[in-house]
């Protein structure tokens, strides 16, 4: 057994005369999962504990311990009365909100499949894409970059790998960080070639996803020269969001495989983008070049992209 889940489930069944509900088994697994305690530890420190301590002045914090101010002066009757008042508030809130109380934890009510989860984590090299910590040190979760609650799609380009700490911290800022994402991604510019292709020249599009599309370059450097373009109008590569980078990289990987399968003479690739007029950019809507290379297409390929400045491609390696 590679996970604890099977023995924990069997123990729960054995403890209950051979029968247990799904909820009972889930609770047993939860009790054995330290990452859940660590997850809600972050919630306590960064959300509820912070509000009760700094905003309301009801509690105080010393290291990792919280204290209720004035608790030592309360009688047992007052303690019980306050507990009952808190329970009334919980009951009222649950009655008012129903299942929506925990809807933000359900991630759109549909779990991410194991294969998609593996692809996202593999792409991130099994590290948090925010803080960089390894999955060996902290549990890594698959997160929607543009939240489902605000219209985010179940698409590989909209997934990122976050450790539970970064994911918990991100939840505090969803409304402020992502409120304008929908209108952001819909931004187009009039008379922009790459914006217009999406509506009036769609036959040029050879592949696309939610946030990006691909076309063959109209003035190809080599056969199969392909451009990857964000659907949103943004000037250059440095204006891309992480979701758009993911979208472009996904299309690029697919097209690389396709080109190699269709042309066995392809032996390498150059990837690049021009950012700014000085760097040679002529269409000021970000686009990434994928240029297939073949043996003999130039006399001496040494130096690769260094040849963008004459004389800089060939150099003596003094390392």
C-alpha positions as CSV (number, residue, x, y, z in Angstrom):
1,X,0.0,0.0,0.0
2,X,1.6,3.2,-1.2
3,X,-0.7,5.5,0.8
4,X,-2.3,5.3,4.3
5,X,-5.8,5.6,2.9
6,X,-6.4,1.8,2.5
7,X,-5.3,0.7,6.0
8,X,-7.1,3.7,7.6
9,X,-10.4,2.7,5.7
10,X,-10.0,-0.9,6.8
11,X,-9.4,0.1,10.4
12,X,-12.5,2.2,10.4
13,X,-14.5,-0.7,9.0
14,X,-13.1,-3.1,11.6
15,X,-13.9,-0.7,14.4
16,X,-17.6,-0.5,13.3
17,X,-18.5,-4.1,12.9
18,X,-17.5,-4.2,9.2
19,X,-19.5,-1.1,8.1
20,X,-18.8,2.6,7.9
21,X,-20.3,5.5,5.9
22,X,-18.2,7.4,3.4
23,X,-18.3,10.4,5.8
24,X,-16.9,8.3,8.6
25,X,-14.1,7.0,6.5
26,X,-13.3,10.5,5.2
27,X,-13.2,11.8,8.7
28,X,-10.8,9.0,9.7
29,X,-8.5,9.8,6.8
30,X,-8.7,13.5,7.7
31,X,-7.7,12.8,11.3
32,X,-4.5,11.1,9.9
33,X,-3.6,14.0,7.5
34,X,-1.2,16.5,9.1
35,X,-1.4,18.8,6.0
36,X,-5.0,19.6,6.9
37,X,-4.0,20.8,10.3
38,X,-1.2,22.8,8.7
39,X,-3.7,24.2,6.2
40,X,-6.1,25.4,8.9
41,X,-3.2,26.7,11.0
42,X,-2.5,29.2,8.2
43,X,-6.3,30.1,8.2
44,X,-6.1,30.7,11.9
45,X,-3.0,32.9,11.7
46,X,-3.8,34.8,8.6
47,X,-7.6,35.2,8.8
48,X,-9.7,34.4,11.9
49,X,-6.9,35.0,14.5
50,X,-5.8,38.2,12.9
51,X,-9.4,39.6,12.8
52,X,-10.1,38.7,16.5
53,X,-6.7,40.0,17.7
54,X,-5.9,43.1,15.6
55,X,-9.3,44.2,14.3
56,X,-11.6,43.4,17.3
57,X,-9.2,43.3,20.2
58,X,-10.9,40.2,21.7
59,X,-7.9,37.9,21.7
60,X,-4.2,38.4,22.0
61,X,-1.3,36.3,20.6
62,X,1.9,35.2,22.3
63,X,4.0,33.1,19.9
64,X,1.7,30.3,18.7
65,X,-0.8,30.7,21.5
66,X,-4.0,32.8,21.5
67,X,-5.6,34.0,24.7
68,X,-9.1,35.3,25.2
69,X,-8.8,38.6,27.0
70,X,-10.6,38.6,30.4
71,X,-11.2,34.8,30.3
72,X,-9.9,34.3,33.8
73,X,-12.6,36.7,35.2
74,X,-15.5,34.7,33.7
75,X,-17.6,32.4,35.9
76,X,-18.5,28.9,34.6
77,X,-22.1,30.2,34.0
78,X,-20.8,33.1,31.9
79,X,-18.6,30.7,29.9
80,X,-21.5,28.4,29.1
81,X,-23.7,31.4,28.2
82,X,-21.1,32.8,25.8
83,X,-20.6,29.3,24.2
84,X,-24.3,29.1,23.7
85,X,-24.4,32.6,22.1
86,X,-21.6,31.6,19.7
87,X,-23.4,28.4,18.8
88,X,-26.5,30.5,18.0
89,X,-24.4,32.6,15.7
90,X,-23.1,29.5,14.0
91,X,-26.6,28.0,13.6
92,X,-28.0,31.3,12.2
93,X,-25.1,31.6,9.7
94,X,-25.5,27.9,8.5
95,X,-29.3,28.3,8.2
96,X,-28.8,31.5,6.1
97,X,-26.1,30.3,3.9
98,X,-26.7,26.5,3.7
99,X,-24.2,24.6,1.6
100,X,-22.7,27.9,0.4
101,X,-20.8,28.2,3.7
102,X,-18.2,25.8,2.4
103,X,-18.7,26.3,-1.4
104,X,-15.3,28.0,-1.7
105,X,-13.6,24.8,-0.5
106,X,-15.3,22.7,-3.1
107,X,-13.4,24.1,-6.1
108,X,-16.4,24.3,-8.3
109,X,-18.0,21.1,-6.8
110,X,-15.9,18.9,-9.1
111,X,-12.5,17.5,-8.1
112,X,-9.6,17.8,-10.5
113,X,-8.8,14.5,-12.1
114,X,-5.6,12.6,-11.2
115,X,-4.2,12.9,-14.7
116,X,-4.7,16.7,-14.8
117,X,-3.3,17.1,-11.4
118,X,-0.2,15.1,-12.4
119,X,0.3,17.2,-15.5
120,X,0.0,20.4,-13.6
121,X,2.4,19.2,-10.9
122,X,4.8,17.7,-13.4
123,X,4.9,21.0,-15.4
124,X,5.8,22.8,-12.1
125,X,8.5,20.2,-11.4
126,X,6.5,19.3,-8.2
127,X,7.2,22.6,-6.6
128,X,5.0,25.5,-5.5
129,X,4.9,28.0,-8.4
130,X,4.8,30.9,-5.9
131,X,7.3,30.2,-3.2
132,X,9.2,27.3,-4.9
133,X,9.0,24.8,-2.0
134,X,9.2,21.1,-3.0
135,X,6.3,18.7,-2.7
136,X,8.6,16.6,-0.4
137,X,8.3,19.4,2.1
138,X,4.8,20.6,1.8
139,X,1.6,19.3,0.2
140,X,1.2,20.9,-3.3
141,X,-2.4,21.7,-4.4
142,X,-3.7,22.4,-7.9
143,X,-5.3,25.9,-7.9
144,X,-7.3,27.9,-10.4
145,X,-5.3,31.0,-11.3
146,X,-8.5,32.8,-12.3
147,X,-11.0,31.5,-9.6
148,X,-13.9,29.3,-10.6
149,X,-16.2,31.6,-8.5
150,X,-15.4,34.5,-10.9
151,X,-15.8,32.5,-14.1
152,X,-12.4,30.7,-14.3
153,X,-12.2,27.7,-16.6
154,X,-11.2,24.1,-16.0
155,X,-8.4,24.4,-18.5
156,X,-4.7,23.5,-18.1
157,X,-3.7,27.1,-18.8
158,X,-5.8,28.2,-15.8
159,X,-4.2,25.8,-13.3
160,X,-1.1,26.4,-11.2
161,X,0.7,24.4,-8.5
162,X,0.6,26.0,-5.0
163,X,1.6,24.7,-1.6
164,X,-1.2,24.8,0.9
165,X,0.3,27.9,2.6
166,X,0.5,30.0,-0.6
167,X,-3.0,28.7,-1.6
168,X,-4.5,29.7,1.8
169,X,-2.8,33.1,1.6
170,X,-4.1,33.7,-1.9
171,X,-7.7,33.1,-0.8
172,X,-7.5,36.3,1.3
173,X,-7.0,38.3,-1.9
174,X,-9.2,36.7,-4.4
175,X,-11.7,39.6,-4.6
176,X,-9.0,42.3,-5.0
177,X,-6.5,40.4,-7.1
178,X,-8.9,38.8,-9.6
179,X,-12.1,40.9,-9.7
180,X,-11.0,42.5,-13.1
181,X,-9.5,39.4,-14.7
182,X,-12.5,38.7,-16.9
183,X,-12.5,42.1,-18.5
184,X,-8.6,42.0,-18.6
185,X,-8.6,38.8,-20.7
186,X,-11.3,40.2,-23.0
187,X,-9.3,43.3,-23.9
188,X,-8.7,43.7,-27.7
189,X,-7.3,46.7,-29.7
190,X,-8.9,48.0,-32.9
191,X,-6.7,47.6,-36.1
192,X,-4.3,45.2,-34.3
193,X,-3.3,42.4,-36.7
194,X,-3.3,39.7,-33.9
195,X,-6.5,40.9,-32.4
196,X,-8.2,41.0,-35.8
197,X,-7.1,37.4,-36.6
198,X,-9.3,36.2,-33.8
199,X,-12.5,37.5,-35.5
200,X,-12.0,38.3,-39.2
201,X,-9.2,36.0,-40.2
202,X,-9.8,32.9,-38.0
203,X,-8.8,30.4,-40.8
204,X,-5.2,31.2,-40.0
205,X,-5.6,29.8,-36.5
206,X,-4.2,26.2,-36.3
207,X,-4.6,25.7,-32.6
208,X,-6.0,27.6,-29.6
209,X,-7.1,27.3,-26.0
210,X,-8.9,29.8,-23.7
211,X,-6.2,32.4,-23.6
212,X,-3.9,31.9,-26.6
213,X,-3.8,30.7,-30.2
214,X,-1.2,29.6,-32.7
215,X,-0.7,30.5,-36.4
216,X,2.0,29.8,-39.0
217,X,4.2,32.8,-39.5
218,X,3.3,34.7,-42.7
219,X,7.0,35.4,-43.4
220,X,8.5,32.1,-42.2
221,X,12.2,31.9,-41.4
222,X,12.0,28.1,-41.9
223,X,9.2,25.8,-42.9
224,X,6.9,25.3,-39.9
225,X,7.8,28.6,-38.3
226,X,4.9,29.2,-35.8
227,X,3.7,32.1,-33.7
228,X,2.0,31.8,-30.3
229,X,-0.2,34.7,-29.4
230,X,-2.2,35.7,-26.3
231,X,-5.8,36.5,-27.2
232,X,-5.7,39.5,-24.9
233,X,-4.0,42.5,-26.3
234,X,-0.8,43.1,-24.4
235,X,2.4,44.7,-25.8
236,X,5.0,42.1,-25.1
237,X,6.0,38.9,-23.2
238,X,6.6,40.9,-20.0
239,X,2.9,41.8,-19.9
240,X,1.7,38.3,-19.8
241,X,-0.1,36.8,-16.8
242,X,1.1,33.4,-15.5
243,X,-2.1,31.9,-17.0
244,X,-1.2,33.2,-20.4
245,X,2.4,31.9,-20.1
246,X,0.9,28.5,-19.3
247,X,-1.5,28.7,-22.3
248,X,1.3,29.6,-24.7
249,X,3.6,26.9,-23.4
250,X,0.9,24.3,-23.7
251,X,0.3,25.2,-27.3
252,X,4.0,25.4,-28.0
253,X,4.7,21.9,-26.6
254,X,1.8,20.5,-28.7
255,X,3.0,22.2,-31.9
256,X,6.6,21.0,-31.4
257,X,5.4,17.4,-31.2
258,X,3.2,17.9,-34.2
259,X,6.0,19.5,-36.3
260,X,8.4,16.7,-35.4
261,X,5.9,14.0,-36.3
262,X,5.2,15.6,-39.7
263,X,8.8,16.4,-40.6
264,X,11.6,14.0,-39.6
265,X,14.2,16.5,-40.9
266,X,13.6,18.9,-37.9
267,X,16.5,18.5,-35.6
268,X,16.2,21.5,-33.2
269,X,14.2,24.7,-32.5
270,X,14.8,28.4,-31.7
271,X,12.3,30.0,-29.4
272,X,12.2,33.8,-29.0
273,X,10.2,37.0,-28.9
274,X,11.0,40.6,-29.7
275,X,10.2,43.1,-26.9
276,X,10.4,46.7,-27.9
277,X,11.2,48.5,-31.2
278,X,14.9,48.5,-30.4
279,X,14.7,44.7,-30.1
280,X,13.1,44.4,-33.5
281,X,9.4,44.3,-32.6
282,X,7.1,45.6,-35.3
283,X,3.7,44.3,-34.2
284,X,3.1,45.5,-30.7
285,X,0.9,42.6,-29.6
286,X,3.0,39.9,-27.8
287,X,3.9,36.9,-29.9
288,X,6.4,34.1,-29.3
289,X,8.3,32.5,-32.2
290,X,9.0,28.8,-32.6
291,X,11.4,28.2,-35.4
292,X,12.2,24.7,-36.5
293,X,15.9,24.0,-37.4
294,X,17.4,21.4,-39.7
295,X,20.9,20.3,-40.2
296,X,22.5,22.4,-43.0
297,X,19.9,25.2,-42.9
298,X,22.9,27.6,-42.2
299,X,26.6,27.0,-42.7
300,X,27.4,27.2,-39.0
301,X,24.6,27.2,-36.4
302,X,26.9,27.8,-33.4
303,X,25.7,30.8,-31.4
304,X,22.0,30.4,-32.2
305,X,20.0,33.5,-31.1
306,X,23.2,35.4,-30.5
307,X,23.2,36.1,-34.2
308,X,20.5,38.8,-33.7
309,X,23.5,41.2,-33.4
310,X,25.9,40.8,-36.2
311,X,29.3,39.3,-35.2
312,X,28.1,38.2,-31.8
313,X,27.1,34.6,-32.8
314,X,30.7,33.2,-32.9
315,X,32.8,33.6,-29.8
316,X,35.7,32.0,-28.1
317,X,34.5,30.0,-25.0
318,X,36.9,31.0,-22.2
319,X,35.1,29.2,-19.4
